[in-house]
């Protein structure tokens, strides 16, 4: 399966035009496919949302998960999974395909000074076991967020060590 993780595009063909903003927070979200909505939204809640361009709202404090130009919104409470960017308490999902959390990254960095999670995910992607378009609520590859989490955990560790 071609994906954004292996250099392909997670953007759906013909969906890049029209920068629709979230009706609640005003942020412009990324387009997600029907398969993402179908897989993330609780059973029975996806009908009526499909075949219309849906966008993912990644604003942490906004209750909207998906929205569309038709005015329909899906709130985070309709998700069958925890939505990492909208969670504040552990476990905060980071990688939906392989089950890594922010706590996993923090734990590795605290124990080793670094994390091998990005390399492990990359190996899985190369082996063809990535399904971000379906499993990640954003419909996008998690590697950017994983790398950012590792960087943040390293910075937090350095701050703690310099304060000692």
N, CA, C and O of each residue as an XYZ file, in Angstrom:
656
protein
N       0.848     -1.170      0.000
C       0.000      0.000      0.000
C       0.895      1.235      0.000
O       1.764      1.369      0.861
N       0.693      2.122     -0.942
C       1.447      3.365     -0.983
C       0.926      4.285      0.108
O      -0.282      4.386      0.321
N       1.828      4.945      0.787
C       1.402      5.835      1.860
C       2.337      7.014      1.971
O       3.398      7.057      1.350
N       1.922      7.958      2.769
C       2.751      9.131      3.005
C       4.014      8.726      3.757
O       5.022      9.429      3.678
N       3.985      7.627      4.473
C       5.150      7.182      5.226
C       6.277      6.720      4.315
O       7.451      6.876      4.653
N       5.934      6.153      3.164
C       6.971      5.650      2.274
C       7.261      6.598      1.113
O       7.825      6.197      0.095
N       6.871      7.849      1.280
C       7.160      8.834      0.246
C       5.993      9.100     -0.677
O       6.043     10.027     -1.485
N       4.932      8.294     -0.572
C       3.726      8.542     -1.359
C       2.954      9.691     -0.735
O       3.431     10.332      0.201
N       1.795      9.944     -1.240
C       0.983     11.044     -0.720
C      -0.239     10.503     -0.023
O      -0.905      9.598     -0.526
N      -0.536     11.062      1.146
C      -1.773     10.702      1.842
C      -2.904     11.608      1.386
O      -4.066     11.340      1.690
N      -2.588     12.676      0.663
C      -3.618     13.592      0.159
C      -4.424     12.868     -0.907
O      -3.862     12.211     -1.784
N      -5.716     12.989     -0.829
C      -6.576     12.318     -1.789
C      -6.611     13.109     -3.090
O      -6.676     14.338     -3.055
N      -6.569     12.430     -4.243
C      -6.604     13.128     -5.521
C      -7.841     14.016     -5.631
O      -8.939     13.622     -5.240
N      -7.650     15.202     -6.162
C      -8.760     16.105     -6.399
C      -9.305     16.782     -5.161
O     -10.386     17.368     -5.213
N      -8.576     16.720     -4.024
C      -9.112     17.293     -2.795
C      -8.252     18.413     -2.248
O      -8.437     18.822     -1.101
N      -7.328     18.916     -3.028
C      -6.432     19.941     -2.499
C      -6.992     21.347     -2.641
O      -6.476     22.272     -2.012
N      -8.016     21.536     -3.434
C      -8.587     22.868     -3.610
C      -9.531     23.210     -2.486
O      -9.973     22.325     -1.753
N      -9.850     24.498     -2.337
C     -10.833     24.923     -1.359
C     -10.385     24.735      0.060
O     -10.668     23.701      0.665
N      -9.705     25.689      0.597
C      -9.174     25.591      1.952
C     -10.250     25.876      2.983
O     -10.320     26.991      3.499
N     -11.090     24.900      3.299
C     -12.158     25.072      4.267
C     -11.624     25.110      5.679
O     -10.750     24.325      6.049
N     -12.154     26.023      6.464
C     -11.730     26.175      7.855
C     -12.712     25.490      8.786
O     -13.899     25.382      8.477
N     -12.216     25.025      9.928
C     -13.056     24.421     10.956
C     -14.081     25.468     11.409
O     -13.710     26.601     11.718
N     -15.348     25.102     11.449
C     -16.369     26.078     11.814
C     -16.298     26.538     13.276
O     -16.914     27.541     13.635
N     -15.559     25.820     14.113
C     -15.462     26.208     15.529
C     -14.196     26.986     15.851
O     -14.260     28.005     16.539
N     -13.031     26.521     15.359
C     -11.771     27.174     15.740
C     -11.142     27.977     14.611
O     -10.252     28.792     14.855
N     -11.592     27.759     13.373
C     -11.083     28.513     12.238
C      -9.819     27.966     11.608
O      -9.365     28.497     10.594
N      -9.231     26.916     12.180
C      -8.024     26.318     11.601
C      -8.399     25.541     10.340
O      -9.487     24.972     10.253
N      -7.495     25.524      9.373
C      -7.710     24.755      8.152
C      -7.074     23.382      8.349
O      -5.872     23.265      8.586
N      -7.900     22.357      8.247
C      -7.417     21.006      8.460
C      -7.062     20.308      7.171
O      -7.378     20.776      6.078
N      -6.397     19.176      7.319
C      -6.009     18.371      6.169
C      -7.156     17.465      5.779
O      -7.903     16.988      6.633
N      -7.292     17.232      4.490
C      -8.346     16.369      3.957
C      -8.051     14.921      4.352
O      -6.914     14.456      4.274
N      -9.101     14.225      4.775
C      -8.989     12.801      5.080
C      -9.966     12.041      4.187
O     -10.986     12.579      3.757
N      -9.638     10.805      3.924
C     -10.478      9.981      3.064
C     -11.596      9.295      3.820
O     -11.600      9.236      5.050
N     -12.532      8.783      3.063
C     -13.657      8.052      3.652
C     -13.178      6.894      4.525
O     -13.752      6.632      5.582
N     -12.115      6.194      4.079
C     -11.634      5.043      4.849
C     -11.133      5.466      6.227
O     -11.245      4.702      7.186
N     -10.586      6.668      6.332
C     -10.132      7.163      7.632
C     -11.340      7.425      8.526
O     -11.394      6.954      9.661
N     -12.302      8.177      8.009
C     -13.504      8.499      8.787
C     -14.217      7.221      9.212
O     -14.609      7.076     10.370
N     -14.380      6.300      8.276
C     -15.074      5.032      8.547
C     -14.371      4.248      9.654
O     -15.026      3.614     10.481
N     -13.047      4.291      9.669
C     -12.286      3.508     10.630
C     -12.192      4.171     12.003
O     -12.060      3.474     13.008
N     -12.258      5.490     12.066
C     -12.067      6.210     13.336
C     -13.372      6.495     14.063
O     -13.428      6.423     15.291
N     -14.406      6.813     13.326
C     -15.684      7.170     13.944
C     -16.401      5.898     14.406
O     -16.370      4.872     13.727
N     -17.041      5.984     15.564
C     -17.754      4.831     16.127
C     -18.738      4.256     15.112
O     -19.290      4.989     14.290
N     -18.955      2.941     15.172
C     -19.868      2.289     14.237
C     -21.230      2.982     14.200
O     -21.787      3.364     15.230
N     -21.742      3.130     12.984
C     -23.033      3.753     12.794
C     -23.005      5.267     12.711
O     -24.014      5.887     12.377
N     -21.850      5.879     13.014
C     -21.757      7.341     13.011
C     -21.174      7.888     11.710
O     -21.276      9.087     11.450
N     -20.562      7.027     10.886
C     -19.905      7.500      9.659
C     -20.888      7.724      8.510
O     -20.626      8.534      7.621
N     -22.004      7.020      8.524
C     -22.972      7.182      7.447
C     -23.401      8.644      7.390
O     -23.585      9.281      8.427
N     -23.556      9.158      6.218
C     -23.930     10.563      6.048
C     -22.736     11.502      6.039
O     -22.871     12.683      5.719
N     -21.559     10.973      6.391
C     -20.344     11.796      6.395
C     -19.464     11.495      5.193
O     -18.570     12.272      4.859
N     -19.718     10.377      4.551
C     -18.839      9.904      3.494
C     -19.178     10.534      2.157
O     -20.264     11.084      1.973
N     -18.246     10.450      1.232
C     -18.373     10.947     -0.141
C     -18.459     12.468     -0.203
O     -18.774     13.024     -1.255
N     -18.187     13.139      0.894
C     -18.081     14.600      0.933
C     -16.727     14.889      1.563
O     -16.340     14.238      2.534
N     -16.010     15.859      1.018
C     -14.687     16.159      1.553
C     -14.768     16.447      3.053
O     -15.503     17.332      3.489
N     -14.001     15.686      3.829
C     -13.888     15.876      5.272
C     -12.469     16.298      5.591
O     -11.512     15.850      4.960
N     -12.350     17.163      6.576
C     -11.045     17.625      7.045
C     -10.887     17.293      8.516
O     -11.857     17.252      9.273
N      -9.639     17.056      8.903
C      -9.280     16.744     10.284
C      -8.878     18.033     10.984
O      -7.996     18.746     10.506
N      -9.513     18.339     12.108
C      -9.136     19.516     12.895
C      -8.140     19.085     13.953
O      -8.468     18.304     14.846
N      -6.916     19.600     13.848
C      -5.873     19.189     14.777
C      -5.663     20.178     15.921
O      -4.687     20.056     16.661
N      -6.551     21.149     16.079
C      -6.446     22.083     17.195
C      -6.735     21.324     18.486
O      -7.835     20.795     18.648
N      -5.774     21.258     19.410
C      -5.950     20.449     20.624
C      -7.173     20.815     21.450
O      -7.806     19.929     22.024
N      -7.516     22.068     21.526
C      -8.622     22.503     22.388
C      -9.978     22.533     21.690
O     -10.984     22.849     22.325
N     -10.026     22.216     20.421
C     -11.286     22.222     19.664
C     -11.931     20.842     19.765
O     -11.263     19.822     19.594
N     -13.228     20.817     20.041
C     -13.952     19.547     20.171
C     -14.210     18.876     18.822
O     -14.566     17.699     18.777
N     -14.031     19.614     17.721
C     -14.293     19.058     16.394
C     -13.156     18.128     15.982
O     -11.978     18.461     16.113
N     -13.533     16.970     15.488
C     -12.574     16.008     14.956
C     -12.524     16.124     13.434
O     -11.453     16.317     12.858
N     -13.683     16.007     12.785
C     -13.794     16.139     11.344
C     -14.888     17.150     11.021
O     -15.856     17.295     11.767
N     -14.721     17.844      9.900
C     -15.737     18.798      9.446
C     -15.717     18.841      7.932
O     -14.758     18.401      7.297
N     -16.789     19.377      7.359
C     -16.870     19.475      5.910
C     -17.573     20.735      5.477
O     -18.192     21.431      6.282
N     -17.470     21.023      4.184
C     -18.083     22.218      3.612
C     -19.604     22.171      3.703
O     -20.267     23.199      3.566
N     -20.161     20.978      3.934
C     -21.615     20.846      4.060
C     -22.121     21.272      5.434
O     -23.323     21.229      5.696
N     -21.201     21.685      6.314
C     -21.582     22.161      7.642
C     -21.624     21.083      8.710
O     -21.729     21.402      9.894
N     -21.545     19.820      8.325
C     -21.545     18.754      9.322
C     -20.205     18.688     10.033
O     -19.152     18.830      9.411
N     -20.253     18.469     11.345
C     -19.044     18.261     12.126
C     -19.169     16.958     12.890
O     -20.269     16.523     13.230
N     -18.033     16.346     13.154
C     -17.957     15.156     13.993
C     -17.066     15.551     15.158
O     -15.922     15.962     14.963
N     -17.585     15.426     16.352
C     -16.798     15.791     17.529
C     -15.941     14.625     17.983
O     -16.204     13.469     17.650
N     -14.915     14.949     18.746
C     -13.970     13.964     19.269
C     -14.699     12.844     20.001
O     -14.256     11.696     19.960
N     -15.787     13.148     20.658
C     -16.534     12.142     21.420
C     -17.085     11.025     20.529
O     -17.440      9.962     21.036
N     -17.162     11.242     19.229
C     -17.649     10.217     18.297
C     -16.543      9.275     17.836
O     -16.811      8.329     17.096
N     -15.308      9.519     18.261
C     -14.180      8.683     17.841
C     -14.153      7.379     18.621
O     -14.435      7.345     19.818
N     -13.810      6.318     17.924
C     -13.682      5.008     18.556
C     -12.295      4.816     19.170
O     -12.054      3.827     19.861
N     -11.388      5.754     18.920
C     -10.019      5.700     19.448
C      -9.693      7.024     20.132
O     -10.371      8.027     19.912
N      -8.663      7.020     20.952
C      -8.177      8.271     21.537
C      -7.459      9.041     20.428
O      -6.703      8.459     19.651
N      -7.693     10.323     20.361
C      -7.103     11.171     19.318
C      -5.937     11.930     19.940
O      -6.132     12.890     20.685
N      -4.725     11.487     19.624
C      -3.514     11.977     20.270
C      -3.402     13.481     20.413
O      -3.108     13.970     21.504
N      -3.629     14.234     19.339
C      -3.444     15.688     19.417
C      -4.487     16.356     20.290
O      -4.333     17.523     20.651
N      -5.544     15.640     20.636
C      -6.617     16.227     21.440
C      -6.643     15.665     22.862
O      -7.543     15.990     23.637
N      -5.677     14.837     23.205
C      -5.608     14.228     24.539
C      -4.583     14.945     25.409
O      -3.568     15.440     24.917
N      -4.861     14.993     26.702
C      -3.923     15.626     27.630
C      -3.426     14.658     28.695
O      -2.460     14.955     29.397
N      -4.072     13.507     28.823
C      -3.681     12.528     29.838
C      -3.273     11.219     29.178
O      -3.862     10.808     28.179
N      -2.260     10.568     29.742
C      -1.790      9.287     29.226
C      -2.872      8.228     29.341
O      -3.684      8.267     30.266
N      -2.892      7.292     28.418
C      -1.966      7.157     27.293
C      -2.376      8.069     26.125
O      -3.525      8.055     25.682
N      -1.430      8.842     25.650
C      -1.655      9.720     24.502
C      -1.070      9.024     23.276
O       0.149      8.896     23.161
N      -1.925      8.574     22.364
C      -1.435      7.860     21.184
C      -0.502      8.724     20.338
O      -0.704      9.928     20.181
N       0.509      8.077     19.810
C       1.461      8.747     18.934
C       1.514      8.025     17.589
O       1.456      8.656     16.534
N       1.623      6.718     17.636
C       1.662      5.894     16.423
C       0.516      4.890     16.507
O       0.509      4.010     17.368
N      -0.447      5.032     15.606
C      -1.638      4.185     15.622
C      -1.397      2.819     15.006
O      -2.078      1.858     15.362
N      -0.455      2.712     14.101
C      -0.192      1.427     13.447
C       0.509      0.449     14.381
O       0.220     -0.748     14.355
N       1.425      0.946     15.203
C       2.264      0.064     16.006
C       2.126      0.301     17.505
O       2.865     -0.285     18.296
N       1.185      1.155     17.898
C       0.812      1.290     19.293
C       1.727      2.100     20.195
O       1.649      1.962     21.416
N       2.585      2.932     19.645
C       3.469      3.730     20.490
C       2.750      4.963     21.030
O       1.911      5.555     20.351
N       3.089      5.341     22.260
C       2.494      6.501     22.912
C       3.574      7.521     23.258
O       4.769      7.236     23.178
N       3.132      8.707     23.642
C       4.079      9.722     24.109
C       4.843      9.206     25.327
O       6.034      9.481     25.471
N       4.168      8.463     26.202
C       4.824      7.912     27.391
C       5.952      6.952     27.008
O       6.988      6.921     27.672
N       5.761      6.171     25.944
C       6.822      5.260     25.483
C       8.065      6.050     25.095
O       9.183      5.669     25.443
N       7.869      7.149     24.376
C       8.997      7.988     23.957
C       9.679      8.588     25.182
O      10.902      8.520     25.309
N       8.893      9.176     26.086
C       9.479      9.791     27.293
C      10.262      8.775     28.110
O      11.348      9.075     28.607
N       9.707      7.562     28.250
C      10.370      6.511     29.023
C      11.709      6.130     28.394
O      12.714      6.028     29.096
N      11.731      5.921     27.079
C      12.990      5.558     26.415
C      14.026      6.661     26.550
O      15.188      6.389     26.849
N      13.616      7.897     26.333
C      14.565      9.009     26.417
C      15.083      9.140     27.847
O      16.266      9.420     28.043
N      14.232      8.946     28.841
C      14.667      9.023     30.238
C      15.663      7.913     30.566
O      16.620      8.137     31.308
N      15.446      6.727     30.022
C      16.320      5.580     30.303
C      17.607      5.591     29.498
O      18.659      5.209     30.012
N      17.542      6.026     28.226
C      18.678      5.882     27.309
C      19.246      7.195     26.798
O      20.351      7.234     26.258
N      18.482      8.275     26.970
C      18.894      9.558     26.402
C      18.426      9.753     24.971
O      18.623     10.819     24.388
N      17.813      8.734     24.409
C      17.303      8.796     23.038
C      16.211      7.743     22.880
O      15.901      7.016     23.824
N      15.635      7.664     21.696
C      14.576      6.693     21.432
C      14.806      6.021     20.088
O      15.197      6.661     19.113
N      14.556      4.718     20.057
C      14.651      3.988     18.794
C      13.276      3.825     18.136
O      13.155      3.143     17.118
N      12.259      4.439     18.703
C      10.904      4.291     18.162
C      10.804      4.775     16.713
O      10.205      4.075     15.896
N      11.368      5.950     16.350
C      11.292      6.336     14.931
C      11.919      5.301     13.994
O      11.379      5.034     12.921
N      13.038      4.727     14.385
C      13.697      3.717     13.551
C      12.858      2.446     13.464
O      12.795      1.814     12.410
N      12.221      2.071     14.557
C      11.366      0.882     14.555
C      10.167      1.094     13.641
O       9.788      0.192     12.894
N       9.569      2.276     13.695
C       8.426      2.573     12.821
C       8.878      2.574     11.368
O       8.196      2.022     10.505
N      10.026      3.192     11.091
C      10.553      3.238      9.725
C      10.766      1.828      9.186
O      10.454      1.557      8.026
N      11.295      0.925     10.016
C      11.498     -0.461      9.581
C      10.165     -1.129      9.256
O      10.068     -1.865      8.274
N       9.150     -0.882     10.059
C       7.820     -1.451      9.810
C       7.223     -0.891      8.514
O       6.599     -1.619      7.742
N       7.425      0.410      8.287
C       6.927      1.038      7.056
C       7.599      0.386      5.848
O       6.937      0.037      4.870
N       8.911      0.228      5.928
C       9.653     -0.402      4.821
C       9.195     -1.828      4.571
O       9.263     -2.324      3.446
N       8.725     -2.488      5.631
C       8.235     -3.862      5.495
C       6.792     -3.898      4.995
O       6.220     -4.974      4.819
N       6.204     -2.718      4.765
C       4.857     -2.654      4.210
C       3.739     -2.843      5.218
O       2.622     -3.208      4.851
N       4.036     -2.596      6.489
C       3.028     -2.819      7.522
C       2.416     -1.521      8.065
O       1.899     -1.505      9.182
N       2.468     -0.457      7.302
C       1.924      0.835      7.714
C       0.517      0.993      7.154
O       0.250      0.610      6.015
N      -0.378      1.556      7.951
C      -1.750      1.809      7.500
C      -2.241      3.143      8.060
O      -3.383      3.255      8.506
N      -1.376      4.144      8.033
C      -1.713      5.450      8.604
C      -2.983      6.052      8.017
O      -3.755      6.689      8.733
N      -3.205      5.858      6.726
C      -4.379      6.447      6.082
C      -5.669      5.948      6.707
O      -6.702      6.613      6.624
N      -5.612      4.781      7.332
C      -6.794      4.183      7.931
C      -6.774      4.303      9.457
O      -7.795      4.637     10.057
N      -5.645      4.039     10.084
C      -5.586      3.958     11.541
C      -5.368      5.289     12.250
O      -5.812      5.456     13.386
N      -4.694      6.239     11.606
C      -4.413      7.530     12.236
C      -5.588      8.469     11.986
O      -5.964      8.665     10.830
N      -6.184      9.059     13.023
C      -7.322      9.961     12.817
C      -7.043     11.102     11.841
O      -7.962     11.601     11.191
N      -5.776     11.518     11.735
C      -5.429     12.589     10.797
C      -5.296     12.086      9.374
O      -5.236     12.885      8.439
N      -5.248     10.773      9.195
C      -5.077     10.188      7.879
C      -3.673     10.346      7.328
O      -3.436     10.099      6.146
N      -2.734     10.757      8.183
C      -1.366     11.027      7.748
C      -0.360     10.187      8.529
O      -0.677      9.623      9.576
N       0.834     10.119      8.008
C       1.928      9.410      8.647
C       2.272     10.057      9.990
O       2.256     11.281     10.120
N       2.579      9.237     10.969
C       2.895      9.717     12.305
C       4.363     10.081     12.498
O       4.703     10.679     13.519
N       5.237      9.747     11.568
C       6.675      9.910     11.805
C       7.085     11.334     12.151
O       7.984     11.523     12.971
N       6.462     12.329     11.561
C       6.778     13.713     11.909
C       6.463     13.993     13.366
O       7.257     14.615     14.071
N       5.301     13.532     13.820
C       4.918     13.727     15.220
C       5.793     12.903     16.153
O       6.128     13.364     17.244
N       6.167     11.705     15.751
C       7.037     10.865     16.569
C       8.400     11.535     16.729
O       8.928     11.613     17.838
N       8.967     12.015     15.631
C      10.261     12.693     15.706
C      10.176     13.952     16.563
O      11.106     14.248     17.315
N       9.082     14.693     16.462
C       8.897     15.894     17.293
C       8.787     15.506     18.768
O       9.313     16.213     19.628
N       8.119     14.404     19.071
C       7.994     13.944     20.455
C       9.349     13.533     21.024
O       9.648     13.807     22.186
N      10.166     12.876     20.202
C      11.513     12.493     20.647
C      12.341     13.745     20.927
O      13.016     13.828     21.953
N      12.291     14.704     20.030
C      13.030     15.956     20.219
C      12.581     16.654     21.496
O      13.419     17.119     22.270
N      11.275     16.735     21.729
C      10.747     17.379     22.934
C      11.183     16.634     24.193
O      11.550     17.257     25.189
N      11.144     15.312     24.151
C      11.559     14.513     25.313
C      13.041     14.717     25.615
O      13.429     14.801     26.780
N      13.874     14.798     24.571
C      15.303     15.074     24.774
C      15.513     16.447     25.402
O      16.316     16.600     26.322
N      14.782     17.453     24.894
C      14.905     18.814     25.443
C      14.452     18.856     26.894
O      15.077     19.520     27.721
N      13.367     18.151     27.209
C      12.877     18.113     28.590
C      13.901     17.445     29.507
O      14.129     17.907     30.625
N      14.513     16.366     29.041
C      15.538     15.673     29.824
C      16.737     16.583     30.040
O      17.257     16.664     31.153
N      17.179     17.262     29.004
C      18.331     18.177     29.134
C      18.020     19.291     30.136
O      18.881     19.670     30.930
N      16.801     19.810     30.099
C      16.391     20.854     31.058
C      16.415     20.330     32.481
O      16.891     21.006     33.392
N      15.898     19.119     32.669
C      15.895     18.521     34.021
C      17.308     18.299     34.513
O      17.612     18.569     35.674
N      18.178     17.806     33.637
C      19.562     17.533     34.038
C      20.336     18.816     34.331
O      21.176     18.838     35.231
N      20.066     19.868     33.590
C      20.777     21.133     33.817
C      20.283     21.825     35.091
O      20.989     22.663     35.651
N      19.085     21.483     35.548
C      18.531     22.082     36.766
C      19.073     21.403     38.014
O      18.906     21.913     39.122
N      19.720     20.255     37.843
C      20.237     19.487     38.990
C      21.557     20.021     39.456
O      22.134     19.495     40.408
